Structure formats: C-alpha cells, structure tokens
Amino acid sequence: MDFMLTEEQKMLRDTFREFSQKELTKEYVRWLDENCDFPPEDMVRKIADLGFFGISIPEEYGGAGAGMFDLCVALEELATASVAMAISMGLTPAFGGRPVAELGTEEQKREHLPKIAEGKEKWCMALTEPAGGTDILGAIATTAARDGDAYVVNGSKMFISGAHVADWILLIAITDKEVKRSKGLSVFIVDARSPGVTINLIDKVGIHACGTTEIFFEDVRVPAADLLGSENMGWYHILGTLNPERIGTSMLSLGIAKAAFDDALQYAKDRTAFGKPIGQFQIIQHYLADIAIEIENARNLIYKCAWLCDAGERYDVEATMAKIVACRASEKAALHGMEIFGGYGFTMEYDMQRYFRDYKQMMFSPISDEMSMNYIAQSYGLPKSY
Ligand SMILES: Cc1cc2nc3c(=O)[nH]c(=O)nc-3n(C[C@H](O)[C@H](O)[C@H](O)COP(=O)(O)OP(=O)(O)OC[C@H]3O[C@@H](n4cnc5c(N)ncnc54)[C@H](O)[C@@H]3O)c2cc1C
C-alpha cells in the first residue's frame, strides 16, 4: 500500500489547507458557530470555486472524476478548520452527487450533476423518522403512493441536516406496505420547495453552523420521473449511500480531534504551573500522546476505507470501524483537551468548549456507536443481538 499522495492530491491538499488558513480563521469559525445555521452563500461560492463540489462528479458531467480518497483529502482540511463547514459542504456530494451518479437515469444525471459540480444545488437526505433512526425499517412511516404520473408523499422526517437551505431532498419512503419493509421502500428526488413541504430548525447542542431540521410532507406531489433507481429497491440503494457517508463522517470526527489536539498542544507549551510549562508534566504529555495515537490510527483507517471504496472493494465493516475509531479520537481529544485547559477549557473564551459540544453529534450520526458495534460483531458471524 502506497501512503504517498500523488502530485495532484498534494496540490488539492495545499489548496484547501491554504484556503482554510486564510478564510476559516478561528475568529470566523467562532462567528459561524455563534451566528449561523449554515455557512453564508459567499463562503459556499468560494468553496465551489475551489472545485470542492465537483471532486467526485464524473468528468462527462462537469466534475473532476476523482474518487472518495481525493474528497477525503479536501474534507480533512476543511474539517480541521471547521467541522460545521465541512459537514455543510459535504452534504451535497454525499446525498446528491454520489446517489445521482450511481443510480440516476441519464436525464437525472444531466439535470443535476453539472449543477452540483458547480455548487449551484444543495442537497440533504431524509431517512430518519421521529419514531427512530437506528431501527429505521421498524420506524419508517412516510409513504409515497402512486397517483397517475406522480407519487403523493405523506409523513415526517426527523434530524435532517441542511434541509432548511436545500434545493433537493433525497427522500426514502414506503411505496409498498404489503411486503417486508426492506423490499417496499423507494428513493425520491424531492424539490424542497414543493407545496406541502414544511421544514423547521431544531435547537441543538453543537455543530450550530450546520442546522438540523424536522420535515413534514403533506400531500406532496413528486413527479414519477423523480424516482431515483428502481421502485421498491430503495433500501438496497440507500445502503450504497450510507457506507461512503461513514467514511465522510469519520473524517469530520478526525477534524475535531486534530483541532482540539493542536489547541491543547499549544496551551500545554504556553501555560505554566510550578515554574514550568504544564507540558513538562508527564500526565499532560501522556494525554497528548494518547490523542496523537488515536488521530494517527483514525487517519490511517479512514484513508484505507477511501482507498478500498475507490478500488471497488468491499469496505462496509472497515468504514463502520473507522466511524468508531474517529469518534473515539475526537472524544478523547475533547475530554483530555478540557483537562489540559483546566478551568479555561470550561469557559466560552476558548474553542475547546466547541469541540466538546461538536464531537458528540458524530457519536450517533449517521449511525450510533452502539449499532456500529453490533454491525462489526455480526460481520464476524456472531448472531444478531436485537
Ligand atoms: C445533529 C443530527 C444530524 C442528523 N442528520 C441526519 C440527516 O441528515 N439525515 C438523516 O436521515 N438522519 C440524520 N440524523 C439522524 C441520526 O442518524 C439518528 O439520530 C441515529 O440514527 C439514531 O437514531 P435515534 O436518534 O432515533 O436514536 P434511537 O434509534 O432511538 O436510539 C436510541 C439509543 O438506543 C440505542 N440502540 C437502538 N437500537 C439498539 C440496538 N439494537 N443495540 C444497541 N443499542 C441500540 C442507540 O444506539 C441509541 O443509543 C441526524 C441526527 C442528529 C442528532
């Protein structure tokens, strides 16, 4: 396995690193957290101008035709500067670009992919429902009933990131109630401004600049041409979206871990006690060493998953492991980071409080750590525990 980036990947990394250092300053990111439920449009345009949204769009539809690995290289830089920025920008490639490229008809690809590549469309994915996310097959109640040349959607979705700014909703709904649930779901491309769609923001603890919403669908007419993939194959289609999403969200957690580590390391060098920098005390050194080990582990596993994904190999178990390893790295970085900052870590004056609030979202989204552990255990042949 080659751990070296290609010249193109180094350029991509440097472009996003320089951009993040210049534009996503600590002051700007703090302002975002305190004032925004999504990054302002001028910042979205700047990121679009860097080519972010087209990285993994096929060349014939206006993208760079690169894969998950390259997307991770750019995402790592954004996420280290601002996880809220990275998650907000990552929604469209994950829930628009990839599903349409993989499942779309030629017409759907021509309609959406060039605009996605230019950053002119925003997407979100609506899978989770109020009755549950982990057991989504048991909880899902949103229906899409065929009526002439359209489907009529009724129901509600919960915790949907970025729907309040989205142009398009990747919706998963029941199209056949009579069969086993996994064989009766379909995926739709829904215009977020359709009559009957109501979207409300939900107050949450962290990642403020990527708002999360509830969505209500009341007799929403979706043209039959906006079915994505085959009718009643939605569950199997959406699994193809959830695995790459796990790689992306692992990268978001890694970004939080790296940012918390950098701040804690600097503080350990600057802060003195008993006439020495606190970074001279062994326990502080061990805290930092622990975080550094977990960051390195997570980073290696995430890039391995991206590499497997691009090679067309199976990577579902590895991506689920990466999700856990990266979450734990961000948790350790935020918790130890708080310790290293002492009382100041608990004030709003420093960013450690934000890492502490932000890392938690990644523990249960897009899949909880408990369910991830179930998935990994089952992959070794153990019986389903639920
Ligand atoms: C900020 C945020 C953003 C999100 N963004 C999106 C989005 O864009 N689109 C989308 O569709 N969804 C989104 N989600 C939903 C997310 O995927 C769900 O929250 C997640 O799947 C968990 O579902 P739940 O919250 O209903 O918890 P529940 O499913 O009710 O689970 C509650 C607890 O029970 C545990 N549990 C459940 N079953 C088992 C089991 N078999 N074994 C062990 N433990 C179990 C869980 O791990 C958890 O600890 C988001 C959530 C949040 C909070």
The ligand as an SDF file (V2000), in Angstrom:
LIG
                    3D

 53 58  0  0  0  0  0  0  0  0999 V2000
  -27.4960   16.5030   14.6150 C   0  0  0  0  0  0  0  0  0  0  0  0
  -28.0320   15.3290   13.8600 C   0  0  0  0  0  0  0  0  0  0  0  0
  -27.9890   15.3230   12.4710 C   0  0  0  0  0  0  0  0  0  0  0  0
  -28.5650   14.2610   11.7580 C   0  0  0  0  0  0  0  0  0  0  0  0
  -28.6190   14.3120   10.3890 N   0  0  0  0  0  0  0  0  0  0  0  0
  -29.3660   13.3810    9.7170 C   0  0  0  0  0  0  0  0  0  0  0  0
  -29.6200   13.5080    8.3080 C   0  0  0  0  0  0  0  0  0  0  0  0
  -29.1300   14.4340    7.6600 O   0  0  0  0  0  0  0  0  0  0  0  0
  -30.4330   12.5920    7.7110 N   0  0  0  0  0  0  0  0  0  0  0  0
  -30.9990   11.5540    8.3930 C   0  0  0  0  0  0  0  0  0  0  0  0
  -31.7350   10.7760    7.7920 O   0  0  0  0  0  0  0  0  0  0  0  0
  -30.7550   11.3940    9.7300 N   0  0  0  0  0  0  0  0  0  0  0  0
  -29.9710   12.2800   10.4040 C   0  0  0  0  0  0  0  0  0  0  0  0
  -29.7470   12.1470   11.7620 N   0  0  0  0  0  0  0  0  0  0  0  0
  -30.3630   11.0250   12.4700 C   0  0  0  0  0  0  0  0  0  0  0  0
  -29.3640   10.0130   13.0290 C   0  0  0  0  0  0  0  0  0  0  0  0
  -28.9270    9.1820   12.0050 O   0  0  0  0  0  0  0  0  0  0  0  0
  -30.1110    9.2740   14.1580 C   0  0  0  0  0  0  0  0  0  0  0  0
  -30.1730   10.1600   15.2560 O   0  0  0  0  0  0  0  0  0  0  0  0
  -29.4500    7.9920   14.5420 C   0  0  0  0  0  0  0  0  0  0  0  0
  -29.6560    7.0400   13.5310 O   0  0  0  0  0  0  0  0  0  0  0  0
  -30.0230    7.4470   15.8590 C   0  0  0  0  0  0  0  0  0  0  0  0
  -31.4250    7.3910   15.8050 O   0  0  0  0  0  0  0  0  0  0  0  0
  -32.3050    7.9860   17.0240 P   0  0  0  0  0  0  0  0  0  0  0  0
  -31.7860    9.3350   17.3270 O   0  0  0  0  0  0  0  0  0  0  0  0
  -33.7300    7.8630   16.6450 O   0  0  0  0  0  0  0  0  0  0  0  0
  -31.9780    7.0750   18.2670 O   0  0  0  0  0  0  0  0  0  0  0  0
  -32.6530    5.6500   18.5940 P   0  0  0  0  0  0  0  0  0  0  0  0
  -32.6690    4.8250   17.3670 O   0  0  0  0  0  0  0  0  0  0  0  0
  -33.9430    5.8810   19.2860 O   0  0  0  0  0  0  0  0  0  0  0  0
  -31.6000    5.0440   19.6130 O   0  0  0  0  0  0  0  0  0  0  0  0
  -31.5380    5.4530   20.9960 C   0  0  0  0  0  0  0  0  0  0  0  0
  -30.4040    4.6990   21.6720 C   0  0  0  0  0  0  0  0  0  0  0  0
  -30.6570    3.2900   21.6370 O   0  0  0  0  0  0  0  0  0  0  0  0
  -29.5310    2.6260   21.0830 C   0  0  0  0  0  0  0  0  0  0  0  0
  -29.9610    1.4380   20.3500 N   0  0  0  0  0  0  0  0  0  0  0  0
  -31.0060    1.3130   19.4980 C   0  0  0  0  0  0  0  0  0  0  0  0
  -31.0470    0.0810   18.9920 N   0  0  0  0  0  0  0  0  0  0  0  0
  -30.0060   -0.5990   19.5290 C   0  0  0  0  0  0  0  0  0  0  0  0
  -29.5050   -1.9240   19.4110 C   0  0  0  0  0  0  0  0  0  0  0  0
  -30.0670   -2.8330   18.6100 N   0  0  0  0  0  0  0  0  0  0  0  0
  -28.4010   -2.2740   20.1130 N   0  0  0  0  0  0  0  0  0  0  0  0
  -27.7950   -1.3760   20.9290 C   0  0  0  0  0  0  0  0  0  0  0  0
  -28.2240   -0.1110   21.0910 N   0  0  0  0  0  0  0  0  0  0  0  0
  -29.3100    0.2680   20.4010 C   0  0  0  0  0  0  0  0  0  0  0  0
  -28.8850    3.6470   20.1610 C   0  0  0  0  0  0  0  0  0  0  0  0
  -27.5260    3.3360   19.8890 O   0  0  0  0  0  0  0  0  0  0  0  0
  -29.0490    4.9110   20.9880 C   0  0  0  0  0  0  0  0  0  0  0  0
  -28.0210    4.9540   21.9490 O   0  0  0  0  0  0  0  0  0  0  0  0
  -29.1290   13.1720   12.4690 C   0  0  0  0  0  0  0  0  0  0  0  0
  -29.1280   13.1730   13.8720 C   0  0  0  0  0  0  0  0  0  0  0  0
  -28.6120   14.2460   14.5580 C   0  0  0  0  0  0  0  0  0  0  0  0
  -28.7140   14.2430   16.0570 C   0  0  0  0  0  0  0  0  0  0  0  0
  1  2  1  0
  2  3  1  0
  2 52  2  0
  3  4  2  0
  4  5  1  0
  4 50  1  0
  5  6  2  0
  6  7  1  0
  6 13  1  0
  7  8  2  0
  7  9  1  0
  9 10  1  0
 10 11  2  0
 10 12  1  0
 12 13  2  0
 13 14  1  0
 14 15  1  0
 14 50  1  0
 15 16  1  0
 16 17  1  0
 16 18  1  0
 18 19  1  0
 18 20  1  0
 20 21  1  0
 20 22  1  0
 22 23  1  0
 23 24  1  0
 24 25  2  0
 24 26  1  0
 24 27  1  0
 27 28  1  0
 28 29  2  0
 28 30  1  0
 28 31  1  0
 31 32  1  0
 32 33  1  0
 33 34  1  0
 33 48  1  0
 34 35  1  0
 35 36  1  0
 35 46  1  0
 36 37  1  0
 36 45  1  0
 37 38  2  0
 38 39  1  0
 39 40  1  0
 39 45  2  0
 40 41  1  0
 40 42  2  0
 42 43  1  0
 43 44  2  0
 44 45  1  0
 46 47  1  0
 46 48  1  0
 48 49  1  0
 50 51  2  0
 51 52  1  0
 52 53  1  0
M  END
$$$$
